[in-house]
Structures are given as structure tokens and as C-alpha cells.
Amino acid sequence: MTGALVTLAYLVAASLFILGLKRLSSPRTARAGNRMAASGMLIGVVAALLSEQILNPVELIGGLAVGGLIGVVLARRTALTDMPELVAAFNGFGGAASALVAGAEVLREAALPEADLDPIVALTVGLSVLIGGVTLTGSFLAVAKLRGSNANGFPGLRLVSVAVGLATLGALGLLVASASPEAGLPWLGALVACALVLGVLLVLPIGGADMPVVVALLNSYSGMAAAATGFVLGNYALVISGALVGASGLILTRIMCEAMNRSLANVLLGGFGAEAGAAASGGGDEDRTVRSTTTDDAALMMAYAGRVVVVPGYGLAVAQAQHEVRELADLLQKEGVEVAYAIHPVAGRMPGHMNVLLAEASVPYDQLIEMDEINPEMPQVDVVLVVGANDVVNPGARDDETSPIYGMPVINADEAQQVIVMKRSMSTGYAGIQNPLFFNDNTQMLFGDAKVSLKGIVSDLKDLQAA
């Protein structure tokens, strides 16, 4: 491909990235936006490989076919409950790819006779390797924590982290100061080792409840690593796409921190959901009792309600009960009951988790109401149905100054006339603390698998309508 065609291809790819990102801001256009961004990436990859003559057409088509097949298999086999882990893994692979490509540039230069290592190039390569290495190990540790790992650190972790951080900066500095690529190779290897260890040390003390924020931050890291690699290669599409991912990841991280009323420093250093959450998990509720209900009582209560609000959580995703929730809502609406869904910004394990889950069941977008819009209306709601949510409806975040999540904005489900909470047991949520809502006088607990319970409610509601 000629230089003009390559530049045009990169311009088209960058335009598709920007337009796709814009469309991802709305559930109605998100699917089209995803396709546009993917098309932009395809154009950018093909243009880069052909312009540098890295692969011949047969190898290019073969690679695209294999990669596309792997992507299709992953997309079809990965449940929505595992989507946060998949996103974290993609972040890790993205960081690794950036680090490998940037490092390969130094190796290529080292193979040339009497080659000089430009300090700016060395710094850019070092940053790509550093950020990419941290992203790789940090992301896969995040995957382990999302899957329930209890690894939360060891005595002296902070001191070790500081020591490794200083060693990392030292290796980076020596790489930049190297006179030639060959002389810089040992320091590049040391930088890789330090970055991989640093990624583990940075994520290790962070509690499980903060993993969605960490995944968003690591997503930003992967974008910054890609942008740095783009500068190394002089690839404009990679610079633009990496910058977009990095910036959007940082914005998303900030939004999530605001939704939890915490600073990023507090997330990275506080270990929320680990030691702090475990220590506060009791809260003096052990001697209090809860009121249980049945599916037929829940059906009767909602059948005579004027307005029902569903609060979905991770338990809904685990039970894969989104279609049953939609069926229940349809039955209630046929009887004239107004139904809406209250969506907390950090419900589930990743931003937009509940939106995607409900969209899969074709829940109308206009029924998805954000937390700030629904909270003022909660006192006028007849029944709130909490399906698998815990921390995002915990009134302790609003009323209990001793709670680890005090100050975190929550959905005020307790202000409704009646509350039905669907849970498997009285176990704590992801933050590791008990929820006072479960013990309120206007709360009834419906224990069991959410999908089974919802099917029971739907069946009982049909019986009521047929009577």
C-alpha cells in the first residue's frame, strides 16, 4: 500500500473509532457503535500489516480467520456473569501486546550494526513496556479476584511495592540513558520483570468490591500502553485508538468512583471489601430476625400495587433470570401496574452490566431509570423488588457513619411502601457487610434461586389473573 492509502486508511479507522465510541454512550445505538469501532480496528490492522509488509495476503486472511473464530467462540460461550472477567482478560492481553510490540522494536534496532537508541524512543518504549506489564499481571489478578480469590496481600506489602516501584523507575532511567539498543536490552529485561511484579503488588491489596473500578482503570492503562506503542511505531491509528481507550477508561473510572463516593486514591489504597469489609460484616445484626415470604404472597402483593420498581443486581446475572423478570413485568403491566427498573451505576461487576443484561431480555430502554432519577420517587412506590442486589440498596451507606460504605450513593429501596428482597441466603454482598434493609419492618425476604422464585411468582400471578 502507498503512503497516501495508508494515511487514508488510518483516518477512516480513527473516524470509525470516534463515531463508534459516541454511539456506545446509548443502549439504543451501542450495538452499531461496537460494529463501527470493530470495523475501524480491522481497517487499521490490515493497513498496518500490508504497509509494513509484515504478512502476505494468505497469512493475513488466515490470521483474521483464526482470530475471528476465537472471538466468536468466546462471545458465544461467555455468560454475562463472566463478562467482567473477560473484559479484564482482554485488558491484560492488550497490555501484553503493546509491551511485546514495543520491546520488539528495541530488539530489531539491536540487530542493526552501530544503531543508536534515541532517548525519546527509549522512553516511549519503556513506558509502553511498563504500563503493558502492569496491565497484564494486574488484569489477571483482577480476574482471580472477580472469581472469588481471597488473596489480599501480606505484611510489609506497601514497603515491597515502594521498593519495586523505585527499582522500576531505575530500570526505566537506565534504559533511557543507554547509548545503544544492545546496551539497553538488560535494562529492558529488568523493566519487564519489575513491571510484571508491580502489577501484582498494585492490585493485590484491593478488595473484591473495588474490582469493577480496577478493571476500568486497567482498561485505561491498556489504552495508554497502546498509544505509547503507536508513537514507537509511528502508527497514527494506534495512537488515536489508544488515546481514546485511555481517556474513556479514565472517565469511566472517575464516574464509578463518584458513584461510590470515593476517590481513586482511596480505592487503590483503601482495600475496601477486603480487610475493612470483613471486619465490618457483622454490624450487630446477628440477633435480629427477618420476615420471609412466598411466591404466591409476593405475586398477590405486586398484583394489587400501583407501581412496582425492580432493582437488579449481580444475583440476577448469576441466576440468568432476566427473561423471567421481563415476563413478570409484562404480566403486571397488562393489569395496569406501572413497572420500572432502578439501575445503580455500579450494580453488578462492571459498568452497564445490568443494562446489558436487561437489554438481552428486550426490556424497553425507557423503563431503565437511573438512581438519581428514581430515588426522589421511592416514597410513592408501592413495591420494590430487589433481585440479587445487596450493597447498592444498603441504607447503612446513607445512615450509618460507622459503615465502610458510608457516603456511597445507593438506591433508597427502604423508602418504598413494601420491599421484597430475593436472595439465596443471608450472606453478605460483595462489600462483605450486612444490609440493615433486610431487617426492616417493610421488608420481606424471598429466599432461593432468583430464576426459580421469579418463575413461581409468574405462575402464581397467572393463576390470580385467571381466577
Number of C-alpha atoms within 10 A of each C-alpha: 13 9 9 9 12 21 18 13 20 24 18 17 28 24 18 23 26 18 17 23 19 15 19 18 11 12 15 13 13 17 13 15 23 19 14 22 24 16 17 25 21 14 20 24 19 17 21 23 15 16 15 9 11 11 15 11 13 9 11 15 13 12 13 15 12 11 11 12 12 11 12 11 10 12 13 8 10 12 14 19 20 16 15 24 25 19 18 28 23 17 27 28 20 21 30 24 21 29 29 18 19 28 22 13 17 22 16 12 16 19 11 11 8 11 14 15 21 15 16 12 19 27 18 21 31 30 20 33 33 27 27 36 33 31 36 28 25 29 32 22 24 29 22 16 22 23 13 11 13 14 16 18 18 10 7 8 15 15 10 14 17 13 12 18 18 13 17 23 16 15 23 25 17 18 27 24 17 18 15 20 25 22 16 23 17 14 22 26 15 17 26 25 18 22 27 20 19 27 24 22 24 20 27 22 23 26 31 28 23 26 27 23 26 24 29 26 24 31 29 26 29 35 33 27 35 32 27 29 31 25 18 22 17 11 17 20 28 27 22 22 26 24 21 20 22 24 17 18 23 20 15 18 24 18 16 22 21 15 17 22 16 17 15 17 9 13 19 18 15 18 21 23 26 22 16 17 24 16 13 17 20 14 14 10 13 8 5 10 10 14 14 13 16 14 20 17 14 24 23 14 16 23 20 14 19 17 19 26 25 21 28 30 24 22 23 27 24 18 15 18 23 25 19 21 23 17 16 21 21 17 16 25 16 10 13 14 18 17 21 21 27 25 25 27 24 24 24 26 26 22 21 15 24 28 19 15 22 22 17 12 15 12 22 13 15 8 14 21 17 14 20 16 12 20 17 12 12 19 14 13 21 19 26 28 24 25 28 24 23 29 25 28 24 27 23 23 22 17 11 14 11 11 20 21 25 19 17 20 21 25 24 23 30 21 19 20 15 22 27 24 24 26 21 15 11 12 13 16 21 22 23 25 25 24 24 17 21 25 15 16 12 16 24 22 22 25 17 13 20 26 22 14 22 26 18 18 23 24 16 18 24 15 12 13 13 7 6
